Amino acid sequence: MKNVILVFRTSVSTIKDVERVSVILNKCPQIMTWNIDLEDWEKVLRIECRENLKATDISIMLKDIDICISELE
């Protein structure tokens, strides 16, 4: 199974938000690496993951902690 890269615009605005995201994403075994660019105005979340993990899966996980995301092309 190959890896894919998913890229999202996020509602993350603080380090505390990043910490909450970290708890969720670090529990997911399909995710190899991830990062959030707090310098970018869109607070871009980049995830390298297995191809069976979909953008909607990530969205659902983060919605539970009140973080909204939308996939970027």
Backbone as CSV, one residue per row, in Angstrom:
resi,resn,N_x,N_y,N_z,CA_x,CA_y,CA_z,C_x,C_y,C_z
1,MET,0.846,-1.179,0.000,0.000,0.000,0.000,0.895,1.249,0.000
2,LYS,0.567,2.181,-0.873,1.412,3.379,-0.978,0.918,4.505,-0.075
3,ASN,1.782,5.484,0.108,1.440,6.654,0.909,0.948,7.776,0.003
4,VAL,0.080,8.608,0.548,-0.414,9.788,-0.154,-0.223,10.994,0.765
5,ILE,-0.313,12.172,0.183,-0.224,13.406,0.963,-1.555,14.143,0.843
6,LEU,-2.146,14.438,1.981,-3.387,15.201,2.037,-3.057,16.582,2.590
7,VAL,-3.660,17.618,2.011,-3.381,18.992,2.418,-4.712,19.695,2.680
8,PHE,-4.784,20.385,3.825,-6.029,21.015,4.253,-5.802,22.434,4.735
9,ARG,-6.803,23.280,4.534,-6.903,24.579,5.203,-7.585,24.267,6.536
10,THR,-7.148,24.900,7.624,-7.715,24.571,8.936,-8.177,25.803,9.696
11,SER,-8.938,25.544,10.746,-9.365,26.613,11.658,-8.447,26.709,12.877
12,VAL,-7.320,26.026,12.840,-6.346,26.073,13.932,-5.858,27.520,14.086
13,SER,-5.800,27.987,15.325,-5.326,29.358,15.510,-4.313,29.502,16.643
14,THR,-4.198,28.497,17.492,-3.293,28.606,18.639,-2.454,27.335,18.794
15,ILE,-1.438,27.434,19.603,-0.624,26.266,19.935,-1.489,25.225,20.648
16,LYS,-2.426,25.678,21.452,-3.348,24.771,22.150,-4.153,23.951,21.132
17,ASP,-4.585,24.586,20.040,-5.283,23.849,18.970,-4.374,22.777,18.375
18,VAL,-3.125,23.133,18.151,-2.161,22.172,17.590,-1.997,20.991,18.539
19,GLU,-1.933,21.258,19.820,-1.806,20.181,20.802,-3.017,19.257,20.773
20,ARG,-4.213,19.823,20.619,-5.422,18.994,20.546,-5.429,18.160,19.274
21,VAL,-5.004,18.743,18.168,-4.899,18.009,16.900,-3.877,16.882,17.041
22,SER,-2.789,17.179,17.701,-1.721,16.202,17.903,-2.222,14.942,18.597
23,VAL,-3.025,15.106,19.615,-3.567,13.964,20.351,-4.355,13.047,19.407
24,ILE,-5.148,13.644,18.542,-5.977,12.860,17.608,-5.125,12.204,16.524
25,LEU,-4.303,12.994,15.837,-3.560,12.465,14.691,-2.483,11.465,15.089
26,ASN,-1.871,11.652,16.246,-0.829,10.727,16.675,-1.377,9.346,17.054
27,LYS,-2.667,9.255,17.294,-3.305,7.965,17.607,-3.632,7.152,16.359
28,CYS,-3.585,7.790,15.204,-4.015,7.145,13.961,-2.841,6.404,13.308
29,PRO,-2.898,5.062,13.256,-1.763,4.291,12.734,-1.524,4.462,11.226
30,GLN,-2.513,4.951,10.482,-2.335,5.158,9.041,-1.544,6.419,8.723
31,ILE,-1.356,7.297,9.712,-0.637,8.554,9.494,0.842,8.356,9.794
32,MET,1.674,8.647,8.786,3.124,8.548,8.969,3.669,9.822,9.619
33,THR,3.388,10.967,8.980,3.826,12.263,9.502,2.751,13.309,9.221
34,TRP,2.804,14.380,9.989,1.890,15.498,9.764,2.524,16.771,10.330
35,ASN,2.070,17.910,9.819,2.498,19.192,10.375,1.488,20.269,10.027
36,ILE,1.498,21.330,10.825,0.626,22.484,10.589,1.512,23.713,10.458
37,ASP,1.305,24.457,9.382,2.058,25.693,9.154,1.293,26.867,9.775
38,LEU,1.668,27.236,10.982,0.991,28.340,11.668,1.340,29.694,11.084
39,GLU,2.397,29.765,10.276,2.791,31.020,9.634,1.898,31.348,8.439
40,ASP,1.320,30.334,7.823,0.465,30.508,6.652,-0.914,30.995,7.097
41,TRP,-1.510,31.899,6.357,-2.819,32.437,6.740,-3.909,31.377,6.734
42,GLU,-3.704,30.282,5.966,-4.695,29.201,5.923,-4.424,28.123,6.972
43,LYS,-3.341,28.288,7.741,-2.950,27.312,8.774,-2.975,25.900,8.191
44,VAL,-2.178,25.698,7.165,-2.202,24.476,6.361,-1.735,23.258,7.159
45,LEU,-2.555,22.224,7.095,-2.245,20.921,7.680,-1.847,19.995,6.540
46,ARG,-0.667,19.407,6.658,-0.164,18.476,5.648,0.016,17.128,6.325
47,ILE,-0.591,16.088,5.730,-0.539,14.752,6.311,-0.020,13.758,5.281
48,GLU,0.997,12.996,5.649,1.440,11.868,4.835,0.847,10.625,5.483
49,CYS,0.057,9.886,4.694,-0.669,8.756,5.259,-0.844,7.640,4.232
50,ARG,-1.335,6.515,4.700,-1.668,5.397,3.810,-2.821,5.819,2.913
51,GLU,-2.858,5.266,1.707,-3.878,5.686,0.748,-5.295,5.302,1.161
52,ASN,-5.445,4.397,2.123,-6.800,4.024,2.546,-7.410,5.022,3.530
53,LEU,-6.630,5.999,3.988,-7.152,7.058,4.847,-7.610,8.213,3.945
54,LYS,-8.855,8.583,4.069,-9.438,9.605,3.197,-9.563,10.950,3.912
55,ALA,-9.679,11.995,3.131,-9.832,13.350,3.670,-11.057,13.442,4.581
56,THR,-12.118,12.760,4.222,-13.327,12.799,5.057,-13.083,12.162,6.426
57,ASP,-12.231,11.139,6.479,-11.890,10.511,7.767,-11.208,11.521,8.687
58,ILE,-10.265,12.269,8.123,-9.543,13.280,8.899,-10.511,14.366,9.369
59,SER,-11.372,14.786,8.478,-12.354,15.827,8.804,-13.241,15.407,9.971
60,ILE,-13.699,14.177,9.961,-14.558,13.663,11.035,-13.801,13.614,12.358
61,MET,-12.557,13.145,12.318,-11.747,13.064,13.537,-11.571,14.438,14.178
62,LEU,-11.276,15.435,13.348,-10.989,16.766,13.879,-12.248,17.550,14.225
63,LYS,-13.343,17.222,13.566,-14.603,17.893,13.885,-15.014,17.607,15.329
64,ASP,-14.661,16.422,15.818,-14.975,16.054,17.203,-14.303,16.972,18.223
65,ILE,-13.218,17.624,17.829,-12.545,18.572,18.735,-12.713,20.019,18.241
66,ASP,-13.734,20.238,17.438,-14.095,21.579,16.948,-13.024,22.238,16.090
67,ILE,-12.300,21.427,15.317,-11.361,21.960,14.333,-11.962,21.682,12.956
68,CYS,-12.192,22.740,12.200,-12.756,22.598,10.855,-11.617,22.582,9.838
69,ILE,-11.755,21.718,8.838,-10.753,21.653,7.777,-11.455,21.545,6.440
70,SER,-10.753,21.984,5.395,-11.233,21.764,4.028,-10.018,21.412,3.175
71,GLU,-10.210,20.394,2.365,-9.095,19.878,1.559,-8.698,20.884,0.493
72,LEU,-7.395,21.050,0.307,-6.870,21.910,-0.745,-6.442,21.034,-1.914
73,GLU,-6.607,21.543,-3.106,-6.229,20.793,-4.316,-4.739,20.898,-4.559
